[in-house]
Amino acid sequence: MSTVTTIEKFILERQPVYARGELTNLLYDIALAAKIIGHKTNRAGLIDILGDVGALNIQGESQQKLDVYAHEILLQLCEHTGRLCLMVSEEQEDPIYIPERYGKGSYVLVFDPLDGSSNIDVNVSIGTIFGIYHCVDTSNRGRIEDALQPARSLVAAGYVLYGASTMLVYSTGDGVHGFTLNPEYGEFLLSHPNLRLPNPPAYYSVNAAYYKRWSPGVRRYLDWLEGKDPDSPNLSARYIGSLVADFHRNLLRGGVFFYPAEQKKPDGKLRLLYEAGPLAFLIENAGGYASDGRHPILDIVPADPHQRVALFIGNRDLVERVEAFIRQEEMKM
Ligand code: AFP
């Protein structure tokens, strides 16, 4: 008979003996938020029946956008616990300082509460992304510097995928582990221990409609991925347009996802602190690599909490190949 491991048991068993349980409990808080957000996103299609976003629902309450709802759930579950000194959310311009009335902890939580919002209305998978840092200076009550750390300093990172099932995938630096929510019991159960990127990879994922907006190196890279070179890899194309879903599929099947810089968007679209950084941490822990086309994502120090970055992420040899194409094309200029 196979054994069943809940996320609580798994996290607790991996807690170092000297730990005080702060990180363990913070991960539990996020798992609980994932269950609540997952429950709500599963009912998203009913909004059409019960009333549009912004309209009054049948109880006379104003309907909230799901991404705002997800932001508030994470806030409600994490702000008062005494485990955090600071939070940064995609949904809020300013960093979230922990109010004086609550205890202050030694961790920083950065998150994109619900990514892929344009997919919500069409019932396509969406996700939450999170990263956890140590506060740089625990004697302070939390300052912006505590959040502006490179992803190499992450203590933990993960995502929640709201798809056919709800899954939570996370790493604290010793492997990447996936849990699937059993909706009957409301428990995340270990389903994908120690995920490693498969080799050979299966997919490349990009919005190729933007080809003309990219630099020559990135265009050459797509040509290569599409099989136009003698040494092209044998890959198939898949693109959902929901970062967590695209990342998750490629983590399980192998491949590369990219969202490059464009002429009018020199830093790309995705956010460094709470999208690219946490996923870069996960991919490296699964044996892969993430780059902005020139440098490892893990080494980029954010200057601003909402800074954007070009992202190439997946199997190491596929990502190193785009760095080589970009270098070669820039040398010609
Ligand atoms: P939305 O939240 O606007 O749907 O954007 C989602 C996203 O940030 C990320 O999840 C996707 O990978 C990427 O944008 C898709 O962008 P394109 O629609 O330009 O391909």
Boltz pocket constraint, residues with backbone or C-beta under 6 A from the ligand:
constraints:
  - pocket:
      binder: B
      contacts: [[A, 114], [A, 115], [A, 116], [A, 117], [A, 118], [A, 119], [A, 207], [A, 241], [A, 242], [A, 243], [A, 244], [A, 246], [A, 259], [A, 269], [A, 270]]
      max_distance: 6.0
